[in-house]
Amino acid sequence: MEAIEFKAIIHNGTVVIPPEYSSQWEGKAIRVIVLNDSELLSEPVQKPKQVTFNAISLNTQGFDFNREEANVR
């Protein structure tokens, strides 16, 4: 089964299939599922959460950094 998606407006109970699809499906049995886009537009759009970073302060006074010791494997 092949699935395609396109948007259309119903006029007098008729859905017009775009030309790029209508010729390949002419005379074939198809299944149509209708979704109302106007309901999707009425849902509130959620704003992304604002991410905050807290600063950290370390007292490094008196700390001796030894590169050789830090890189020991």
N, C-alpha and C positions, 0 to 999 in steps of 0.2 A: 504494500500500500504506500502510495506517495502522498505526502502532505504539503500543502502550500498555504501561505497566509497573505491576505491582501485586505485593504480597507475599501468599503463601498457604502454608498447611501442607498437605502431602499426607496424606490419610487413606485407607487401603486402596487405594492406587494412583489416587486421584481428586483432581484439582485443581479446586477450586470457583472459578469466575469470579465476581467481584463483580457484584451486580445492576445497577449502573450501566453495565456493559459487556455482560452476558449477553443482554439483550433486543435490543440492536442487532446482535448477531452470531449470533442464533439461526438455526440451519439453514445457516450459511455455513461454508465451509472456512477454517480458520485454521492458522497455523503457530505452534507452541509451542517456545520455547527455555527450558530450565531451567538456572538458575544456583544453585549451592549457597551460600547466605549464611553457613553455619557456617564455611566455609573463609575467607571474608573477615574474619570476626571473630577468627580465630586469628592473623592477621598482626599483627606488632608495630606499634604506633602510634609513628611517628617524632615525636620532640619537635622543635619548631622550633629552629633554631640561635640561640644567644644572640649578639646583636650587641653588640659593645663599641666604644666610641668612645675614641680616645686624645686626650688634651688636647694642645694645641699652645701653645707659649709663644713670643711674638715680642718682641724688644727694639725698641721704637719710640722709644727715647730719641734725640732729635736729628732725628726725622722731621718734616718740615713738610708738612702736608696742604693742598693748594690745590684748593678746590672747583671753581673755574673751569677749572683744568687737567684735573681728573678728568672733567668733563662736556663737554669739547670733542668735537664730533662731526665 
